[in-house]
Amino acid sequence: MVALVEDFRRAARLAMNAGFDAVEIQGANGFLLDQFLQDGTNQRVDVYGGSISGRMRFLLEVVDGIVRDLDTDRVGVRLSPHGSLGGLTGSDTETHFRQIIHALSRRGIAWLHLVEPRASAIGLGDDASMDRANNAALFRDEFNGPLITAGGYTVESGADAVQTQAADAVAFGRMFIANPDLVRRIREGASLNVFRREKAYGGGAEGYTDYPSMTGELSLNALSS
């Protein structure tokens, strides 16, 4: 485990050396750290398994290692409570992730990034209206710092999340892929390119880097999802 923690630290240092402003530790969506957090996958019987205090040990060691090099104001963490990507499951998600998030809050990291579980549910579709747990609402009080929410937001629902203080910021994924100038489009009330799901992850430029930016007159049509 020491070697893995050092790999994370080295990656963070290299990112900063390359000119990044900060780094976000990927503890979500079925990746390695998430596999340790969930008792559906973590069947270890050593100090990195068992109770939630053991299962979150690896994540906290990675955070503690990175902040020794970068300081807390340069480090964020991404988590996906209630997510099911990769087949991950947990027995008492809300209780367990409250403890995880509380431990991260005590460390004073720069932000917490929570993926809403509907992002797992929609799979290859784009219907984000499913009735799922609201991670931003459930866990915001556990974290004493900026909260980012992500997962199936439209421009309108994202704006509502910030205006109602459900979160401090909203992260967009496929919408940003389809609209390389997304920030400008939102600011100026322009229409959005439609994300082509069937072209996603095709291994080439089509459906990934070939979406056009705005040109000519701005469209004042209603924003699409």
N, C-alpha and C positions, 0 to 999 in steps of 0.2 A: 504493500500500500504506500510505503514511503516513496517508492519510485514513481507511482502514479501521481501522487501529490506533486512531486517535483516536475513531472511532465506538464501539469496544469500551470505551475509557477513559471516554467520556462516559456510556455506558450503566451502567457500574459505579458511577460517581459519583452518577448519578441514583438508582440502587438504594439506595445508602447514605443519600442525602438523604431517601429515602422511609421509612427506618427499618429496612432490612435489616441483619442482623448480619454478613453476609459475602456474597460472590458466587462462583458457580461458572462457570468458562469452559467453554462447550460445544465440546469438541473431538472429539465422538463422533457415531456414528449417521448418517454421511453428510452432516452439515452442513459449512459452508464450511471450517472449519479441518481437519476430517477429510479433505476432498477434497484439501487441500494435502499432508497427511501420506502419503497412499496413492499409490504409483507407478502404480497402475492408472488413476487419474484425473489426477494431476498430470503433465502432459507438457511443462511449461515448460522453457525452456532458459536462463533467467536465474538470478539468485541465489536465487530461490524454488523452483527445481526441481532436477532431476538427482539427486544423492546425497541420502541422508537428512538430512545436515546442511543442505542447501538447502531440502528440503521441510518441515523442522520450523522453519525460520527465522520464518515468519509467526506460528506459535503462540507461539514464544518472545518475539517482539517484542510480541505482545498481552499476554502475562504480564508482561513487564518494564515495559510501559507502565502497566498497571493497578496493579502493586505500588508504583510511584512515588507513586501517589495514596492507596492503601489500606493499604499494608504487607502483608507476606507472610502474617501471621496472619489475614487477612480474605479470602484468595483460595484457591480450590481449582480443580482441573481435572478434567474428565470425558473419558475416552478409551474407545474400543471396539476394542481389538486383535482381529483375527480376525473382526470384524463384517462383514456383507455388506449392511446396509440401504442402499438407494439404488444397489445394484449395485457398490459399492466393492470393490476387490480390491487386494492387495499381494503383491509377489513374495517377500519374506522377512520376514514379519510379526514373528516373534519377535525376530530380530536388530535390526530397525529400531526396534521399540517399546522394546526395552531401552535403546537410545540416547536415545530421546525421554524416557522416564521417568527415566533417569539425569540428563538435563539439567534436568528439572523438580525432581528431588530436590536438586540443587546449589543451586537457587534458594530452597529452604526454604519452599515454599508450604505452606499449612495442611493440605491433604489431597489425596489422589489418589482419584478415583472411577472404577472400572473396570467396564464393562458386559460381562457374560459373553456369548460368541458365541451361545449357545443362544437369546438374546433375538431375534437375527436369524432363527435357524432356525425358531422357532415361528410366526413370521408372525402370522396371524390366529387361530391355535390357542393352546392353553394347555398343551401337553405340553412340559415343560421337562426331560424325562429324556434328551434326545438326547446322544449321545457326542460332545462337543466339547471343544476346548481349555479348560483352566481358567486364566483370566487371573490370578485372585488368586494361585494357586499359582506361576504362571510368573514373575510380575513383582514379587511382594512384596519380594524381596530388593533390587530396584533402587531402591526408594523408601524413604527414611529419614524416615518420618512416618506419620500415620494413613492407613489404606487402607479405602475403602468399596467394597463389591462389590454388584452389582445384576444382575438378569436371571433371571426365572423361579423365584425362591425361594419356598418355602412357609415357614410359620412354623417348622416343625421343621428344615428344611434351613438356614434362616437362623440359627437358634439354634446349630445345629451348627457353622456357619462361624465364628461368634464364639467359641464354646467351644473349638474346636480351634485358634484363633488363625490361621485362614486369612485373616481380615480383622478389622478393628476394629469395623466396623459394616456393616449390610446395609440397602440402600435398596429400598423397595417402590414399585411404580407402580400397576398395575391393582388390586392388592389394597387400596391406600389409596383409590382412587376408589370402590370398592365398599363400603368401610368407613370412613366419615369419622372414626370413633372407634377406628381400628385399634389404636392404642397401648393404649387401655383394654381392648379385647377380648383382646389378647395377654396383658396383665398379669393379667387376671382369668380367663383360660381359657375365654372365651366362644366360641360358634360364630361363623362369619364369613358375611356375605352373599356370595352367589355372583356373581362378575363376569359381566355380560351382554355378551359380546364383540360380538354382533350390533348392540348399541346404541351401541357406542363411536364417538366422533368423528361423532356424528349432527348436530352443530351446534346442539343445544338442551339443555334440562335433562335429558330422559329418558336414562337410562343414564350420566349424568355427575354431576349434583348431586341426584338424587332418591333415592339410596340411604338407607335409614333408619339412624339410630343405635340403640343398645340402649335398650330401655324395659322396665320391670317387672323380673321375676325374671331373673337371669342364667342363660343356658344353660350347663350344664357338659358339653355334648357334646364329643366329640373335635374338635379344630381341623381344619377342612377347608382344602384348598389354594386 
